[in-house]
Amino acid sequence: MVQVVDNYHNEGVDLVYEYMGWLQGYYAEYCIQRGICKQLSIIDSGRVIGVLLYYAFADYVVIYYVIVERGHRGKGYGKALISMLEKQYTAKTLFMASTSSTNTHAVGLFKSLNYTILSREEIVGRYGYSLLDLLTKLMCSYEDDVYMFKALGGAYSLTMLRKLRNYSQGIIELWHNICYKPWIDLFK
Ligand SMILES: CC(C)(COP(=O)(O)OP(=O)(O)OC[C@H]1O[C@@H](n2cnc3c(N)ncnc32)[C@H](O)[C@@H]1OP(=O)(O)O)[C@@H](O)C(=O)NCCC(=O)NCCS
């Protein structure tokens, strides 16, 4: 039997190591251990076959990693994970994720859920470099070049993105804890 489970234990991190590589696995584990990342899991007969790691900040929810085991892809599990997460939040929440433009399956997944996809260049063109810098910090997305956004309350809200500037201090603290510090710790 397949179930979507809230905050299942840490086996989900193994999928990050397996499919995204050790560095991403290390970042995911760091985020969970500090109580910042939470997770939803897809369980098939007691085994974790899909995981979504996320964190909430003010009215923003960052989808940090979403991964489905290779043999189970294309069956709607990625969509089920994101849909379950969306159900837990109110209409004023802005969901965001990032990936590489070459990751067509991930981009397709977010498109199928009506996320707006913007490249780094489009973000700079519309909002300026300082906002891209804040987004990159909030999502620790240095390796990514496309961003996905969805406001549950209706059309994708430009205002909510602009409002990120009001939270600069908090974003920098978060960045320090889940992005900068794990990087520095690698060299200790
Ligand atoms: C991205 C990923 C999580 C998708 O999981 P999944 O369970 O296969 O996705 P779903 O079956 O729910 O598919 C959802 C949508 O993606 C799209 N999609 C599916 N396969 C696709 C493909 N090969 N190319 C492009 N889009 C595709 C479809 O639009 C589908 O929606 P539809 O069924 O309504 O048409 C999975 O491919 C994965 O684990 N990739 C490796 C990890 C990763 O790169 N994660 C994203 C960055 S953190």
The ligand as an SDF file (V2000), in Angstrom:
LIG
                    3D

 48 50  0  0  0  0  0  0  0  0999 V2000
   11.3020   15.3330  -10.4580 C   0  0  0  0  0  0  0  0  0  0  0  0
   10.7090   14.0490   -9.8480 C   0  0  0  0  0  0  0  0  0  0  0  0
   10.6110   14.2250   -8.3450 C   0  0  0  0  0  0  0  0  0  0  0  0
    9.3060   13.8460  -10.4280 C   0  0  0  0  0  0  0  0  0  0  0  0
    8.6760   12.7800   -9.7320 O   0  0  0  0  0  0  0  0  0  0  0  0
    7.5860   11.8420  -10.4180 P   0  0  0  0  0  0  0  0  0  0  0  0
    6.9200   11.0640   -9.3530 O   0  0  0  0  0  0  0  0  0  0  0  0
    8.1780   11.0860  -11.5310 O   0  0  0  0  0  0  0  0  0  0  0  0
    6.5740   12.9360  -11.0270 O   0  0  0  0  0  0  0  0  0  0  0  0
    5.0540   12.6960  -11.3900 P   0  0  0  0  0  0  0  0  0  0  0  0
    4.8550   11.2810  -11.8470 O   0  0  0  0  0  0  0  0  0  0  0  0
    4.2290   13.1830  -10.2620 O   0  0  0  0  0  0  0  0  0  0  0  0
    4.8910   13.6280  -12.6660 O   0  0  0  0  0  0  0  0  0  0  0  0
    4.3780   14.9170  -12.5350 C   0  0  0  0  0  0  0  0  0  0  0  0
    4.4410   15.6530  -13.8650 C   0  0  0  0  0  0  0  0  0  0  0  0
    5.7610   15.7530  -14.3350 O   0  0  0  0  0  0  0  0  0  0  0  0
    5.7220   15.7860  -15.7760 C   0  0  0  0  0  0  0  0  0  0  0  0
    6.6130   14.7650  -16.2750 N   0  0  0  0  0  0  0  0  0  0  0  0
    6.6260   13.4650  -15.9580 C   0  0  0  0  0  0  0  0  0  0  0  0
    7.6630   12.8640  -16.5980 N   0  0  0  0  0  0  0  0  0  0  0  0
    8.2750   13.8120  -17.3270 C   0  0  0  0  0  0  0  0  0  0  0  0
    9.4110   13.8400  -18.1820 C   0  0  0  0  0  0  0  0  0  0  0  0
   10.1180   12.7170  -18.4160 N   0  0  0  0  0  0  0  0  0  0  0  0
    9.7770   15.0050  -18.7380 N   0  0  0  0  0  0  0  0  0  0  0  0
    9.0600   16.1430  -18.4960 C   0  0  0  0  0  0  0  0  0  0  0  0
    7.9930   16.1870  -17.6720 N   0  0  0  0  0  0  0  0  0  0  0  0
    7.6080   15.0370  -17.1050 C   0  0  0  0  0  0  0  0  0  0  0  0
    4.3380   15.5130  -16.2250 C   0  0  0  0  0  0  0  0  0  0  0  0
    3.7760   16.7500  -16.6400 O   0  0  0  0  0  0  0  0  0  0  0  0
    3.6560   15.0090  -14.9820 C   0  0  0  0  0  0  0  0  0  0  0  0
    2.3580   15.5140  -14.8950 O   0  0  0  0  0  0  0  0  0  0  0  0
    1.1360   14.7730  -15.6470 P   0  0  0  0  0  0  0  0  0  0  0  0
    1.2010   13.3420  -15.1660 O   0  0  0  0  0  0  0  0  0  0  0  0
   -0.0500   15.5330  -15.1610 O   0  0  0  0  0  0  0  0  0  0  0  0
    1.4010   14.9080  -17.0910 O   0  0  0  0  0  0  0  0  0  0  0  0
   11.5930   12.8110  -10.2110 C   0  0  0  0  0  0  0  0  0  0  0  0
   11.8140   12.7940  -11.5920 O   0  0  0  0  0  0  0  0  0  0  0  0
   12.9270   12.7710   -9.5150 C   0  0  0  0  0  0  0  0  0  0  0  0
   13.0490   12.2480   -8.4020 O   0  0  0  0  0  0  0  0  0  0  0  0
   13.9860   13.3340  -10.1440 N   0  0  0  0  0  0  0  0  0  0  0  0
   15.3280   13.3210   -9.5400 C   0  0  0  0  0  0  0  0  0  0  0  0
   15.4480   14.3150   -8.4070 C   0  0  0  0  0  0  0  0  0  0  0  0
   15.2260   15.7280   -8.8730 C   0  0  0  0  0  0  0  0  0  0  0  0
   15.8360   16.1590   -9.8450 O   0  0  0  0  0  0  0  0  0  0  0  0
   14.3930   16.4720   -8.1540 N   0  0  0  0  0  0  0  0  0  0  0  0
   14.0380   17.8400   -8.4690 C   0  0  0  0  0  0  0  0  0  0  0  0
   14.9970   18.8250   -7.9620 C   0  0  0  0  0  0  0  0  0  0  0  0
   15.1390   18.8430   -6.2000 S   0  0  0  0  0  0  0  0  0  0  0  0
  1  2  1  0
  2  3  1  0
  2  4  1  0
  2 36  1  0
  4  5  1  0
  5  6  1  0
  6  7  2  0
  6  8  1  0
  6  9  1  0
  9 10  1  0
 10 11  2  0
 10 12  1  0
 10 13  1  0
 13 14  1  0
 14 15  1  0
 15 16  1  0
 15 30  1  0
 16 17  1  0
 17 18  1  0
 17 28  1  0
 18 19  1  0
 18 27  1  0
 19 20  2  0
 20 21  1  0
 21 22  1  0
 21 27  2  0
 22 23  1  0
 22 24  2  0
 24 25  1  0
 25 26  2  0
 26 27  1  0
 28 29  1  0
 28 30  1  0
 30 31  1  0
 31 32  1  0
 32 33  2  0
 32 34  1  0
 32 35  1  0
 36 37  1  0
 36 38  1  0
 38 39  2  0
 38 40  1  0
 40 41  1  0
 41 42  1  0
 42 43  1  0
 43 44  2  0
 43 45  1  0
 45 46  1  0
 46 47  1  0
 47 48  1  0
M  END
$$$$
